[in-house]
Amino acid sequence: MVGPVVLQAGVEIPPLTTAILLVFAIVAVALVLFVIEPIPIDITAIGVMVALIVLPGTGIDAAEGVGGFASSATITVLAMFILSEGIRQSGLVNIIAVRIADRFGDSPFKQLLAVLGLSGGAAGFINNTPVVAIMIPMVNTISKKTGVSPSKLLMPISFAAMLGGMLTLIGTSTNILASDVSGRLIGRTFSMFEFTQLGLVVLVTGVVYMATVGRYLVPERISTGDELVEDFDMAEYLTEVVVRDDSPLVGETVEQSLEAVDLDVDIVQLVRGRSVFSEPLARKEIRAGDIFVLRADRETLLELIDTEGLDLAPDAGVTDERLEVESDDVEQAVEQSLVEVVISPETSLVGETLETLNFRTRYDATVLAIRRGGQIIHARMDERRLRGGDTLLIQATEETIQRFGTDRNFILARELTRPDFRTTRIPIALGIVAGVIALAALDIVPILVSALGGVVAMVATGCVEPNEVYSSVDWSVIFLLAGLIPLGVAMERTGAAEWLASVVVLAGSGLSPIAFLALFYLFTALVTNVVSNNASVVLMIPVAVDAAQAIGADPFPFVLAVTFAASTALMTPIGYQTNLMVYAPGGYTFTDFFRVGAPLQLLLTVVTTLGIAAIWGV
């Protein structure tokens, strides 16, 4: 179809009804909450579902409202999380990552291509969140070998994981949801390899861009040195003080002293003669001559010295080596290390504070600083609400660090060799995933059935332990899908999607069909950069379908444009989970993502639109 887009005979913008205005109001409130996120987005989605059920005029009853929990898309996504866990527990991706670090560690360009290929390729078949979680510590290992800043690799890895999700139907939850919505609206779902050809083009385009232009645009924010104290600007916040004989703290426990001073200060270490104590400190009785390593700003330190009978220790200076006590060096010392841990965007810890979590006691670790993007937080850390992607600088024993490495709430930003990987089950786990893909691709059974069968096989063969089944699922995504699916139904049923489509068609009446398709892609991509990718699909596919039908075009290419655009949140750190995961570890600023991602976003608008037109027509 060539020429300008015109409204077919009899098609005009329908009147705004009360029902349409009500749905628009629900959408508007939801979008605001998605952007400012005063509550988790999955809770917002459940709120949307409740509003659709209780408010008259939306056309959604209770059974339809909760129907998202029984949707084939929701159940399939749930199953894919468990299948991804089977691959993760096998250690396959870790093994490949270590080999990349060993083989390409001496060439920055080769290592960039290798990590882009691994991230993009793996994300086509397992969830991209664990892929990026595995690669964050690998990047730190590579950086130490080559001297290249982790910042130069982390953003490219996130982008590649996003684009790699478009290789197959199961590459991302967005694809599965889009397929379900497409089937409901136009009776056509996606096959397993429906868009693999275009997905490869998109991934290669992204890799070439990141290896050429993007390579020079990605900033170097984090140093490659081993001094975490220096990286986190701790020099002004860590110091050593001596307890004088006349100090009012003498005879009190550490816990009592901290309660008494009521200042923003932490006692990181206690040195007494040849003994060093780090954890636990709360019940240690303070004696004259004790040396404390304190975390405090200058004003707090001066107040402590004036009021609590403390003196600066001679030659006070705290380094990584000072904090990482070796048991062979000092009597009764417990080996401590400094390490970075990243708060997973999927964890329930988001929104909590160190104080409400009782972090020091619960995790047996001391938080020295928090990095949030390019910002480093030292003051009043206990009162800061944790966000997904926050990086905590912690001091802990090796045993505690190992626990962080196996805790799904955290991503350990250092190379960790886990002894509990089930490497002997790598062939079995791969075979199960291959079987799930083959059964669905050959239309022997629906993807829902093959995925659930794969879950049973993973547990039966020991690739996933029964107690890992539920913990492997990102329940926030499940509740998000279940809450938003009824919104798409309401938009269709009330005519809200048709009204928006008519407005879009009228506004774009001078555009060619390909330009009109590109407009939908670009607008969806912009929306996805500030709200959830799954929310973008639910909101935009009904509008795209109605718009395509209004101009007499095949709606399927428009569904594909929205689907691809929803997986390219390249311009902000909040648009996609993997961006959020690398935001703090890379020390990026908000504008870094726009500088690197905006040119790629425009390039992919052209490439994807032309690719859809060439393969499926417009």
SELOTI-738378 format. One record per residue (C-alpha): x, y, z; residue in three letters. Coordinates in steps of 0.25 Angstrom, whole numbers, plus 5000, padded with zeros to 4 digits. Example, Ala and Ser with C-alpha at 12.3 -4.5 7.8 and 13.67 -1.06 7.14 Angstrom:
2
504949825031ala
505549965029ser
***
This chain:
618
500050005000met
500650134996val
500150284997gly
499550365008pro
498750305019val
497350345019val
496150305027leu
495250205020gln
493850245017ala
492950265029gly
494150265039val
494150385048glu
494550415063ile
493550345072pro
492950435083pro
493550425097leu
492650345106thr
492650345121thr
493250205120ala
494450245111ile
494750365120leu
494750265132leu
495750175126val
496550295122phe
496550345136ala
497050205141ile
498150195131val
498550335134ala
498650305149val
499350175146ala
500450245137leu
500750355148val
500950245158leu
501750165149phe
502650285146val
502850335160ile
502650195167glu
502250235181pro
501850085182ile
502349965174pro
501849965160ile
501149825162asp
500349875173ile
499949995164thr
499549885154ala
498649815164ile
498049945168gly
497649965153val
497049835153met
496249865166val
495749995160ala
495349935147leu
494449835155ile
493849925165val
493550055156leu
492350045148pro
492450065133gly
493749995130thr
493049865125gly
493949775134ile
493349685144asp
494049615156ala
494249485148ala
494849565136glu
495649655146gly
496449545152val
496449465139gly
497849515137gly
498349415147phe
497849305139ala
498349365125ser
499149275117ser
500149385116ala
500349405131thr
500449255133ile
501449235122thr
502349355127val
502349285141leu
502749155135ala
503849225127met
504449275140phe
504549135145ile
505249085132leu
506249205133ser
506549165147glu
506949025142gly
507949085133ile
508449175144arg
508649065154gln
509448985144ser
510449095143gly
510549085128leu
510549235126val
511549255137asn
512449155131ile
512349225117ile
512649365124ala
513849315131val
514449265118arg
514149395111ile
514849465122ala
516049375121asp
516149365106arg
515849515102phe
516349585115gly
517449645108asp
516749715097ser
515649825100pro
515049815086phe
514949665086lys
514349655100gln
513349765096leu
512849675084leu
512949545093ala
512049605104val
511049665094leu
510949535087gly
510749455100leu
509749555106ser
508949565094gly
508949415090gly
508649365104ala
507549465105ala
506749405094gly
506549275101phe
506549305116ile
506049425124asn
507049545122asn
507049585136thr
507849465141pro
508749475129val
509149615133val
509249575148ala
510249475144ile
511049565135met
511249685145ile
512249615153pro
512949555140met
513049695135val
513749735148asn
514749625146thr
515049665132ile
515249805136ser
516349775146lys
517049695135lys
516949795124thr
516949925132gly
515649965124val
514550025133ser
513349935136pro
512550055131ser
512950035117lys
512349895117leu
511149895126leu
510249985118met
510549905105pro
510249775112ile
508849825117ser
508549875103phe
508949745096ala
508049665106ala
506849755103met
507049735088leu
507349585089gly
506049565096gly
505449585082met
506049465076leu
504949375080thr
503549375086leu
504149335100ile
505249435100gly
504449535109thr
503149535116ser
502749655107thr
502649555095asn
501849455102ile
500849565106leu
500849635093ala
500549495086ser
499349475096asp
498749615093val
498949595078ser
498249465078gly
497049525086arg
496949645077leu
497249595063ile
497249445065gly
498749435061arg
499849395072thr
501349385070phe
502049255066ser
503349225074met
504249275063phe
503149375057glu
504149495057phe
505449425059thr
505949475045gln
505649625049leu
506149605063gly
507549565058leu
507549685049val
507249775061val
508249705070leu
509349715060val
508949865058thr
509149885073gly
510449805074val
511049885062val
510550015068tyr
511149985082met
512449935076ala
512650055068thr
511950185071val
511350145084gly
512750105089arg
513250245089tyr
511950305095leu
511850205107val
512550285118pro
513650235127glu
513050255141arg
513650155150ile
515150135152ser
515849995150thr
516650005163gly
516349905175asp
516250025185glu
514750025188leu
514950125199val
515450215188glu
514350185178asp
513250215188phe
513950345193asp
514050285207met
515350365211ala
514550475218glu
513550385224tyr
514450275230leu
515450305242thr
516050245254glu
515850305268val
516350265282val
515450255294val
516150345305arg
516150305320asp
515150415323asp
514150375312ser
512650355317pro
512650235307leu
513550155316val
512750035322gly
511650045312glu
511349945301thr
511549985287val
510049975285glu
509750065297gln
510750175292ser
510150185279leu
508750205285glu
509250305294ala
509950395284val
508850395274asp
509650435262leu
509850385248asp
511050295252val
511450145250asp
512550075258ile
513149995247val
514349925255gln
514849925269leu
516349905271val
516749865285arg
518249835286gly
518549725276arg
517149685275ser
516149745264val
514649725265phe
513649755253ser
512449665256glu
511749655265pro
512049785272leu
510749825279ala
511049755293arg
512549795293lys
512849875306glu
513649995302ile
514950015310arg
515950135311ala
516950125300gly
516050055290asp
516250095275ile
514950115267phe
514850115252val
513650215250leu
512750245238arg
512350395240ala
512450525233asp
513350635238arg
512350715246glu
511850585253thr
513250545256leu
513650675262leu
512350675271glu
512750535276leu
514150575279ile
513650695287asp
512550625295thr
512950475296glu
514450485300gly
515050435288leu
516350475281asp
516750455266leu
517650335266ala
519150365261pro
519350345246asp
517850315245ala
517550265231gly
516650155226val
516950075214thr
516349945208asp
517449875214glu
517149935228arg
515749885227leu
516049755221glu
516549685233val
517349555231glu
517249455242ser
518749425242asp
519149575244asp
518449605257val
518049515269glu
516549485269gln
516349555256ala
515249505247val
515549515232glu
514649635226gln
514549675212ser
513949795205leu
513049765194val
511949825185glu
510549765185val
509449815176val
507949815180ile
507249735170ser
506049815164pro
505149685166glu
505349685181thr
504349715192ser
505449795199leu
505149915189val
504550025197gly
505049975211glu
506150045218thr
507449985225leu
506750025238glu
505449955235thr
506249835230leu
507149835242asn
508149805232phe
509449795240arg
508849685249thr
508049615239arg
509149605229tyr
510349615238asp
510949725230ala
511249865231thr
510849965220val
511850075218leu
511250145206ala
510150145195ile
510350175181arg
509150215173arg
509550235159gly
510550345159gly
510250385173gln
510950335185ile
510150335198ile
510850345212his
509950425221ala
508650365227arg
508750235220met
507850165230asp
506750255226glu
506850245211arg
505850155204arg
506550055196leu
506350055180arg
506549945170gly
507949955165gly
508550025177asp
509949975180thr
510349955195leu
511849955199leu
511849855210ile
512849805220gln
512649655223ala
513249525226thr
513549425214glu
512449335219glu
511449455219thr
511849495205ile
511649355200gln
510249365205arg
510049495198phe
510449415185gly
509349315187thr
508249415191asp
507349455180arg
507149595186asn
508549635183phe
509549625171ile
510949615176leu
511849705168ala
513049615168arg
513449485162glu
512849375171leu
513149225169thr
511949155174arg
512149005178pro
510648975177asp
510548995162phe
509948865156arg
510948855145thr
510648705142thr
509148745139arg
509548845128ile
509248745116pro
507848715123ile
507448865125ala
507848895111leu
507148775106gly
505848815114ile
505848955109val
506148905094ala
504948815096gly
504048925100val
504449015089ile
504348895079ala
502948855083leu
502448995082ala
503149025069ala
502548905062leu
501148935067asp
501148795074ile
500548865087val
500349005091pro
501549085097ile
500749085110leu
500648935111val
502148915106ser
502649015116ala
501848945128leu
502348815124gly
503748865124gly
503548915138val
503148775142val
504348715135ala
505348815142met
504848785156val
504748635153ala
506248625148thr
506748715159gly
507148835150cys
506248915160val
505948875174glu
504548875179pro
504848985189asn
505449075177glu
504249075169val
503449185175tyr
504749265179ser
505149265164ser
503849335160val
503849485159asp
502549505165trp
502449655163ser
502449625148val
501349525149ile
500449615157phe
500749725148leu
500349645136leu
499049595143ala
498749735147gly
498949805134leu
498249695125ile
496849745129pro
497249885125leu
497449845111gly
496049775110val
495449905116ala
496049995106met
495449905095glu
494149885101arg
493850035105thr
494350085091gly
495550165098ala
496550095088ala
495650125076glu
495550275080trp
497150285082leu
497350215069ala
496450305061ser
497150425067val
498450365063val
497950335049val
497450475047leu
498750535052ala
499550455043gly
498650465031ser
499850525022gly
500750405025leu
501150285017ser
500750155023pro
502250125026ile
502350255033ala
501150235040phe
501650095045leu
502950165049ala
502150265057leu
501550155065phe
502850095068tyr
503550225072leu
502350265081phe
502350125088thr
503850135090ala
503650265097leu
502550215106val
503350095109thr
504550185114asn
503650235126val
502750125129val
502749975129ser
502949905116asn
501749815119asn
500949935121ala
501349995108ser
500849865101val
499549855108val
499250005105leu
499850015091met
499449885083ile
497949915084pro
498150055079val
499050005068ala
498049895063val
496949995062asp
497850105055ala
498249995045ala
496849955042gln
496350095041ala
497350125029ile
497049985023gly
498449925027ala
498849785032asp
498849805047pro
499949695050phe
501149785045pro
500649895055phe
500549785066val
502049755063leu
502449895063ala
501849915077val
502449785082thr
503849815077phe
503849965082ala
503349915096ala
504749845097ser
505549955094thr
505550045106ala
506950105103leu
506850245107met
506650245122thr
507150155133pro
505750135139ile
505050075126gly
505549935127tyr
506049845138gln
507449815132thr
507749965131asn
507349985146leu
508249865149met
509549935143val
509150075147tyr
509850085160ala
510949985157pro
511350065145gly
511250195153gly
510450245141tyr
509650375141thr
508250385136phe
508750465124thr
509750355120asp
508650265116phe
508050375107phe
509350405100arg
509650265097val
508250205095gly
507550325087ala
508350305074pro
508150155075leu
506650175078gln
506550255065leu
507450155057leu
506550035061leu
505250115058thr
505750115043val
506349975043val
505149915050thr
504049985042thr
504749955029leu
504949815033gly
503449795037ile
503049855023ala
504049765016ala
503649635023ile
502149655026trp
501749765017gly
500949895022val
***
